[in-house]
Amino acid sequence: MGFLWALIVGGLIGWIASLIIGKDVPGGIIGNIIAGFIGSMIGQAIFGSMGPEIGGFAVIPAILGAVILIFIVSLILRAVRK
C-alpha cells in the first residue's frame, strides 16, 4: 500500500509542478509520476527535507525540484525540435 501511496503523491507533485511552470510533462500520468520522483530527489538534494512530508516526499522541496526538472526538460525538448 505504501508504494501505491508514493505513486499517487509523486503523480500529484509532478502535476502541480507542471501547472506552476505552465508546460505539460511528456508522457502524461506516467511522466508526472516520474517527474515527481526525480523532482523529489533533486529538491531534497538542493533544499533538504523542509516542510510537511507525505508519502515519503518532503512536499515543498519535491515540488521545487519537479519545477526545475520540467523546466530543464522543456528547454532540452525545445532545442531538439529546432
C-alpha positions as a Markdown table, in Angstrom:
| # | Residue | x | y | z |
|---|---|---|---|---|
| 1 | Met | 0.0 | 0.0 | 0.0 |
| 2 | Gly | 2.9 | 2.4 | 0.7 |
| 3 | Phe | 4.2 | 2.0 | -2.9 |
| 4 | Leu | 0.7 | 2.9 | -4.3 |
| 5 | Trp | 0.6 | 5.9 | -2.0 |
| 6 | Ala | 4.1 | 7.0 | -3.2 |
| 7 | Leu | 2.9 | 6.7 | -6.8 |
| 8 | Ile | -0.2 | 8.9 | -6.2 |
| 9 | Val | 1.8 | 11.5 | -4.3 |
| 10 | Gly | 4.6 | 11.5 | -6.9 |
| 11 | Gly | 2.0 | 12.0 | -9.7 |
| 12 | Leu | 0.4 | 14.9 | -7.8 |
| 13 | Ile | 3.7 | 16.5 | -7.3 |
| 14 | Gly | 4.5 | 16.3 | -11.0 |
| 15 | Trp | 1.1 | 17.6 | -11.9 |
| 16 | Ile | 1.4 | 20.6 | -9.5 |
| 17 | Ala | 4.8 | 21.4 | -10.9 |
| 18 | Ser | 3.5 | 21.3 | -14.5 |
| 19 | Leu | 0.7 | 23.7 | -13.5 |
| 20 | Ile | 3.2 | 26.0 | -11.9 |
| 21 | Ile | 5.5 | 26.1 | -14.9 |
| 22 | Gly | 2.7 | 26.1 | -17.4 |
| 23 | Lys | 4.1 | 23.2 | -19.5 |
| 24 | Asp | 2.8 | 19.7 | -19.8 |
| 25 | Val | 5.1 | 16.8 | -18.8 |
| 26 | Pro | 5.8 | 14.5 | -21.7 |
| 27 | Gly | 4.3 | 11.1 | -21.1 |
| 28 | Gly | 1.1 | 12.1 | -19.3 |
| 29 | Ile | 0.4 | 10.4 | -16.0 |
| 30 | Ile | 3.5 | 8.3 | -16.1 |
| 31 | Gly | 5.6 | 11.4 | -16.9 |
| 32 | Asn | 4.0 | 13.2 | -13.9 |
| 33 | Ile | 4.9 | 10.3 | -11.6 |
| 34 | Ile | 8.5 | 10.2 | -12.9 |
| 35 | Ala | 8.8 | 14.0 | -12.6 |
| 36 | Gly | 7.5 | 13.8 | -9.1 |
| 37 | Phe | 10.0 | 11.1 | -8.1 |
| 38 | Ile | 13.0 | 12.6 | -9.8 |
| 39 | Gly | 12.0 | 16.1 | -8.7 |
| 40 | Ser | 11.8 | 14.9 | -5.2 |
| 41 | Met | 15.3 | 13.6 | -5.3 |
| 42 | Ile | 16.6 | 16.9 | -6.9 |
| 43 | Gly | 14.6 | 19.1 | -4.4 |
| 44 | Gln | 15.8 | 17.2 | -1.4 |
| 45 | Ala | 19.4 | 17.3 | -2.6 |
| 46 | Ile | 19.2 | 21.1 | -3.1 |
| 47 | Phe | 16.8 | 22.2 | -0.4 |
| 48 | Gly | 16.8 | 19.4 | 2.2 |
| 49 | Ser | 13.7 | 18.0 | 3.9 |
| 50 | Met | 11.9 | 21.1 | 4.9 |
| 51 | Gly | 8.1 | 21.3 | 5.2 |
| 52 | Pro | 5.5 | 18.6 | 5.5 |
| 53 | Glu | 6.2 | 15.0 | 4.4 |
| 54 | Ile | 3.5 | 13.0 | 2.6 |
| 55 | Gly | 4.0 | 9.5 | 1.3 |
| 56 | Gly | 7.8 | 9.7 | 1.9 |
| 57 | Phe | 8.1 | 13.0 | 0.0 |
| 58 | Ala | 9.0 | 16.3 | 1.6 |
| 59 | Val | 6.4 | 18.2 | -0.3 |
| 60 | Ile | 7.9 | 21.7 | -0.8 |
| 61 | Pro | 11.4 | 20.6 | -2.0 |
| 62 | Ala | 9.8 | 17.9 | -4.1 |
| 63 | Ile | 7.6 | 20.5 | -5.9 |
| 64 | Leu | 10.5 | 22.9 | -6.4 |
| 65 | Gly | 12.7 | 20.1 | -7.7 |
| 66 | Ala | 10.0 | 18.9 | -10.1 |
| 67 | Val | 9.6 | 22.5 | -11.4 |
| 68 | Ile | 13.4 | 22.6 | -12.0 |
| 69 | Leu | 13.3 | 19.3 | -13.8 |
| 70 | Ile | 10.3 | 20.1 | -16.0 |
| 71 | Phe | 11.9 | 23.5 | -16.9 |
| 72 | Ile | 15.2 | 21.7 | -17.9 |
| 73 | Val | 13.4 | 19.0 | -19.9 |
| 74 | Ser | 11.3 | 21.6 | -21.7 |
| 75 | Leu | 14.4 | 23.5 | -22.7 |
| 76 | Ile | 16.1 | 20.3 | -24.0 |
| 77 | Leu | 13.0 | 19.3 | -25.9 |
| 78 | Arg | 12.7 | 22.8 | -27.5 |
| 79 | Ala | 16.4 | 22.6 | -28.5 |
| 80 | Val | 16.0 | 19.2 | -30.1 |
| 81 | Arg | 12.9 | 20.3 | -32.1 |
| 82 | Lys | 14.8 | 23.2 | -33.7 |
